[in-house]
């Protein structure tokens, strides 16, 4: 039986909170007309997994300004109105609309990814496993940045799609007693 099926039923739904110190949210996109790959990560994010056996849900909120590709000028451009437009839309948020056990520790997730003020439907599978007293959720998917109104760069140098990689470790808490994490980044609301 998987951890998803084995989540205990309780009067208070079990919530698993993302430990951002042990987690990563990364992306990769082809540039130079597909000849090179730019990799980056978001350094500040919060989220949770509500392990309700009847209606599990997931939310991840990312500080868009925390993106880091290891090149300052490029990061400034990615934060501009050409891409994430963090002045008007400081967060990237994924909210599930449906999550169901697909078997063998896999959670099939549907929801909306909001970036640059636009919500795009997103569907992916996530591997969920118990690691000691924590849960680990790993997922990868693709998204076309043009759907958010983002640029393809000078002369179309950026080649969609972007690949998203998420590996989060979660610690159990309860929905009634949960407080914002002590490491919650400024500008991130849960």
C-alpha positions in Angstrom: 0.0 0.0 0.0 1.4 3.4 -0.9 1.9 6.4 1.4 -0.9 8.1 -0.5 -3.4 5.3 0.2 -2.1 4.8 3.8 -2.6 8.4 4.9 -4.6 8.1 8.2 -8.1 9.5 8.3 -8.5 12.0 11.1 -11.0 14.6 12.3 -8.4 17.2 11.4 -7.0 16.8 7.8 -3.3 16.1 7.8 -1.2 18.8 6.2 2.3 18.3 5.1 4.3 21.6 4.9 7.2 22.1 2.5 10.6 22.4 4.1 12.3 24.8 1.7 15.7 24.1 3.2 15.5 20.5 1.9 13.7 21.3 -1.3 14.3 22.6 -4.8 12.3 24.2 -7.6 14.3 24.4 -10.8 13.8 25.1 -14.5 15.6 24.6 -17.8 15.0 26.2 -21.1 16.8 26.0 -24.5 18.3 29.2 -25.8 20.4 30.2 -28.8 17.8 28.5 -31.0 18.1 25.2 -29.1 21.9 25.0 -29.0 22.3 25.8 -25.3 20.3 25.2 -22.1 19.8 27.8 -19.4 19.2 26.3 -16.0 17.9 28.2 -13.0 16.2 27.8 -9.7 13.8 29.7 -7.4 15.4 30.2 -4.0 12.3 31.2 -1.9 9.0 29.3 -1.8 6.4 27.8 0.5 3.8 25.2 0.1 1.9 22.2 1.4 0.2 19.0 0.6 -3.2 18.3 2.2 -3.4 14.6 2.6 -7.2 14.2 2.7 -7.8 10.7 1.3 -11.0 11.9 -0.4 -9.7 15.2 -1.8 -5.9 15.7 -1.6 -4.6 19.1 -2.6 -1.3 20.8 -3.3 -0.2 24.4 -3.3 3.2 25.9 -4.0 3.8 29.6 -3.9 7.1 30.9 -5.3 8.8 34.3 -4.9 9.3 35.1 -8.6 12.1 37.6 -7.7 14.1 34.8 -6.2 14.9 33.2 -9.6 18.6 32.6 -10.0 20.4 31.5 -13.2 23.8 32.5 -11.9 24.0 35.5 -14.4 22.8 38.8 -12.9 21.9 40.6 -16.1 19.9 37.7 -17.4 18.1 37.4 -14.0 17.2 41.1 -14.2 15.7 40.6 -17.6 13.8 37.5 -16.5 12.3 39.6 -13.7 11.2 42.3 -16.1 7.9 42.8 -17.9 9.3 40.7 -20.8 9.0 37.6 -18.7 7.9 37.2 -15.0 7.0 40.9 -14.5 7.7 40.7 -10.8 6.8 44.4 -10.3 3.2 43.6 -11.0 3.2 39.8 -10.3 5.7 39.0 -7.6 4.6 35.4 -7.1 4.3 32.2 -9.2 1.7 29.9 -7.8 0.5 26.4 -8.5 -2.8 25.3 -7.0 -4.2 21.9 -7.6 -7.8 21.4 -8.7 -7.6 17.6 -8.6 -5.1 15.1 -7.2 -5.6 11.4 -7.2 -3.7 8.3 -6.4 -2.5 6.8 -9.7 -0.9 3.7 -8.0 2.6 2.7 -6.9 3.2 6.0 -5.0 2.2 8.2 -7.9 -0.1 11.1 -7.5 -1.7 12.4 -10.7 -2.2 16.2 -10.3 -4.2 18.7 -12.3 -4.3 22.4 -11.5 -3.4 25.9 -12.5 0.0 27.5 -12.7 -0.1 31.3 -12.4 2.8 33.4 -13.6 3.0 37.0 -14.9 -0.7 37.4 -14.0 -1.9 34.5 -16.3 -3.2 31.1 -15.1 -2.4 28.1 -17.4 -3.7 24.6 -16.8 -1.1 22.1 -15.9 -1.2 18.3 -15.5 1.6 16.0 -14.2 2.5 12.9 -12.2 4.3 13.3 -8.9 6.2 10.5 -7.2 5.5 10.5 -3.4 7.5 8.4 -0.9 8.0 8.3 2.8 11.6 9.3 3.9 11.8 8.8 7.6 9.2 11.1 9.1 9.0 13.2 6.0 7.3 12.9 2.6 9.3 13.5 -0.6 7.4 14.6 -3.7 9.3 14.7 -7.0 7.7 15.9 -10.3 8.9 17.1 -13.7 6.7 18.7 -16.4 6.9 21.1 -19.3 5.2 24.5 -19.9 5.3 26.9 -22.8 6.3 30.4 -21.4 4.5 32.0 -24.4 1.2 30.9 -22.8 1.9 33.4 -20.0 2.7 36.2 -22.5 6.5 35.8 -21.9 9.0 36.7 -24.6 11.0 34.3 -26.7 13.9 36.8 -26.5 15.7 38.7 -29.1 15.1 37.1 -32.5 13.3 34.2 -30.9 16.4 32.9 -29.2 14.5 31.1 -26.4 13.0 27.9 -27.6 9.9 26.6 -25.6 9.0 24.6 -23.8 10.6 25.2 -20.4 11.1 22.1 -18.2 10.2 22.4 -14.5 11.7 20.2 -11.9 10.4 20.0 -8.3 11.7 18.0 -5.4 10.1 18.9 -2.1 10.5 17.4 1.4 7.4 17.9 3.6 6.9 17.7 7.4 3.6 16.7 8.9 1.6 19.4 10.7 -2.2 19.9 11.2 -4.4 22.3 9.4 -5.7 23.7 12.7 -2.3 24.4 14.3 -0.3 25.3 11.2 1.4 28.7 11.2 3.4 30.3 8.5 6.9 28.7 8.4 9.6 30.5 10.3 11.6 30.6 7.0 8.7 32.1 5.0 10.2 34.6 2.5 9.1 38.2 2.5 6.3 38.7 0.0 5.1 35.1 0.1 1.7 34.5 1.6 0.3 31.0 2.3 
